[in-house]
Amino acid sequence: MKNILPGALRISLGAAAVGAMITASGAAKAADPIKIGVIAEAQAIAGASIPQAAQLAADEINAKGGVEGRKIEIVSYDNHSSSADSVRAFQRAVNEDKVNIVIASYISEVVLALEPWASRLKTPFVTPGAASNEISKSVHSDYAKNKYTFHGYLTSAALALSVCDAAKDLLVDKMHMKSAVIMSEDAAWTKPLDAGYEECLPKIGLKVLDHVRFSPDTTDFTPIFNKIEGSKPDVIITGISHVGVQPTVQWKNQQVPIPMFGISSQATNETFGKDTNQAAEGVLYQGVSGPGVAVTPKSVPFAENFRKKFGNYPSYAGYTAYDEVYYIADAVKRAGSTDADKLVDALEKTDWEGTIGRVQFYGKDDPFTHSIKYGKGLITGLMLQWQDGKQIAVWPKDVAKADIKFPSFVKLSN
Amino acid sequence: MIDGFAISALYALGATGFTLIFGVSGVLNLSHGAIMVAAAVAAWAAASVLGVGTYAGALIGVAVALLTAFATYFAVVKPIQDSRRIPNEEKEIFVLTGTLLWGIMIQELIAYFFTNNAKTVLPIVEGVVEILGVRTPQNEIFTAIVCCLVIALLWLLVNRTRTGKAVLAASMNPRGVTLLGLELTNIYIVVWAIYGILAGIAGVLLGMFLGVSSYSVGPLTASAFSIVVLGGLGSVSGSLIAAFVVGYLETLTAYLVSPAYRTIPALLLLVFVMYIRPQGLLGRR
């Protein structure tokens, strides 16, 4: 007496159940939210803006009726700046919370750890802030497997180009500088950045006298600055992100007479002035956006709305995360589905004017597949300077608001 | 060289409090780094966010360290020492774990409220002077002087006052002290107060000199721990010597070899000393 029900009845019941399931899922589809998982470093200033900006974009899209009737739902996870926590969050997002796509992290090491998981779980994945070249290089080298990963921020190679382009106009042409020392932290993203610097700085006329790489947990920068000063460069070209406050404060306290110019991610945060007790005065840093800088008509309204809602201006990764939610929504609309492969196809065709410029991705045959395109008319980046406690754009010319000026202890050699 | 001296003096100040606590009450306080960071962040928040001024900010930082030290003693250490359910021989392990967890709690709270970005305290004295052709921030000299003064004061306190002698006696023979009619708990409170002030001053000075973030908690505890172990647990003068050895070794490595390898020689030295003289340079046991 194992089977209570006769065979025929079982089959018809089963069919009815399957039928019910099909209709149920069909009906749910129209109203199903588009779920975006956001994995970020909630305790770091750069990372904290990511879920906030994504939520802001989702709220705006939902207020206008969502994407063809479907709302956008942001599911966020704090990764404590750890790769292991991020991988767990990614698995949970995909397997338990059934997200359609993931936006994650500003740390290259974390993104490189997540990339294989995007491939294994076949879930599209965009990073708003990591920079390592390896992210998009792996997409290029094994496209079929890694095509799910998109690099929604400039690669280190592009960042180096952006710094060099700005340095040519500002330092070489205007101030007649001739030499530089590269100072960067030892991390995945700075290896290609340093290679980029070494290649492009001599081309624009800045001789590289020395190259100092230091551990990201360095706290005392005195020896580093002493060493740099010893080679008497006109400028220090920076590549720092994990550190920022400490070298800047010590630069000021020790009155290092050489200006700092380059990538300094922490300097992109509005709180940097306070964190350093205004030692940031005169620091020049590359950015994709800045408060009050109208890179596109969308930049300023976004920054202001963000500030209204969260009390501070977004970090650089906030701008990119905000844009990402918008072009993901746009891609879902064009794909007509949240199916992973269709979404990847649609994302590849992205042509979206966001807050940082016009976003397009490099294709399958470019070396940096799925990374955002760098160039005039697309995204060029900005050079900003801390002046009187504010972040002021000084390059390129069309958005520049002021000339460069330095605190009195900086002695320009020319 | 002055850089090395300032760093060493700071290490010495931090480690002295740490070793004092161990010498007197046998407590290895693994929340040491967290208390220092709490002091620095409090000084930063008071001076830069609330705008109370540099001196008041520094005082608030020290006060916060004092409060946190008391909280550590009353909320974490004392309940474990008084507990009847924990066997005596296991209490040290419980104190270690308890203070470690307490330190992590403080660290996470700081990260939650103030983010894990580094903060720097506004220096009390600004500007630089040339010493033998080396441009030296006056704040660095100030740091070194304050550290030496505080250590000298501590020495006077311990060796020349009644309270100090009681503290010293308690570290030698706690039972004898109680037999003399002194309340051991009161001595512990005095020691924790001294410790809180020392850690607070060290934290605030560190915030001015190098800057701290919630990430500094672990390395700070570790450096105090290794200095104290190197110098001999419980030996104040051993800690002082060890602090200068470690401070100079680190600075010299950073200057002569590479800033990336800064901490490695000091750790190698620690391993070496442990191997040939497990009780540390001036250890008693």
Boltz contact constraints between the chains, C-beta under 6 A:
constraints:
  - contact:
      token1: [A, 43]
      token2: [B, 111]
      max_distance: 6.0
  - contact:
      token1: [A, 43]
      token2: [B, 115]
      max_distance: 6.0
  - contact:
      token1: [A, 43]
      token2: [B, 116]
      max_distance: 6.0
  - contact:
      token1: [A, 44]
      token2: [B, 116]
      max_distance: 6.0
  - contact:
      token1: [A, 45]
      token2: [B, 115]
      max_distance: 6.0
  - contact:
      token1: [A, 45]
      token2: [B, 117]
      max_distance: 6.0
  - contact:
      token1: [A, 214]
      token2: [B, 259]
      max_distance: 6.0
  - contact:
      token1: [A, 214]
      token2: [B, 260]
      max_distance: 6.0
  - contact:
      token1: [A, 215]
      token2: [B, 260]
      max_distance: 6.0
  - contact:
      token1: [A, 218]
      token2: [B, 259]
      max_distance: 6.0
  - contact:
      token1: [A, 219]
      token2: [B, 210]
      max_distance: 6.0
  - contact:
      token1: [A, 220]
      token2: [B, 210]
      max_distance: 6.0
  - contact:
      token1: [A, 222]
      token2: [B, 3]
      max_distance: 6.0
  - contact:
      token1: [A, 223]
      token2: [B, 254]
      max_distance: 6.0
  - contact:
      token1: [A, 223]
      token2: [B, 255]
      max_distance: 6.0
  - contact:
      token1: [A, 223]
      token2: [B, 259]
      max_distance: 6.0
  - contact:
      token1: [A, 224]
      token2: [B, 259]
      max_distance: 6.0
  - contact:
      token1: [A, 245]
      token2: [B, 118]
      max_distance: 6.0
  - contact:
      token1: [A, 245]
      token2: [B, 211]
      max_distance: 6.0
  - contact:
      token1: [A, 246]
      token2: [B, 118]
      max_distance: 6.0
  - contact:
      token1: [A, 246]
      token2: [B, 211]
      max_distance: 6.0
  - contact:
      token1: [A, 249]
      token2: [B, 120]
      max_distance: 6.0
  - contact:
      token1: [A, 249]
      token2: [B, 211]
      max_distance: 6.0
  - contact:
      token1: [A, 253]
      token2: [B, 137]
      max_distance: 6.0
  - contact:
      token1: [A, 254]
      token2: [B, 137]
      max_distance: 6.0
  - contact:
      token1: [A, 255]
      token2: [B, 128]
      max_distance: 6.0
  - contact:
      token1: [A, 274]
      token2: [B, 48]
      max_distance: 6.0
  - contact:
      token1: [A, 275]
      token2: [B, 117]
      max_distance: 6.0
  - contact:
      token1: [A, 275]
      token2: [B, 119]
      max_distance: 6.0
  - contact:
      token1: [A, 276]
      token2: [B, 120]
      max_distance: 6.0
  - contact:
      token1: [A, 277]
      token2: [B, 48]
      max_distance: 6.0
  - contact:
      token1: [A, 277]
      token2: [B, 120]
      max_distance: 6.0
  - contact:
      token1: [A, 277]
      token2: [B, 122]
      max_distance: 6.0
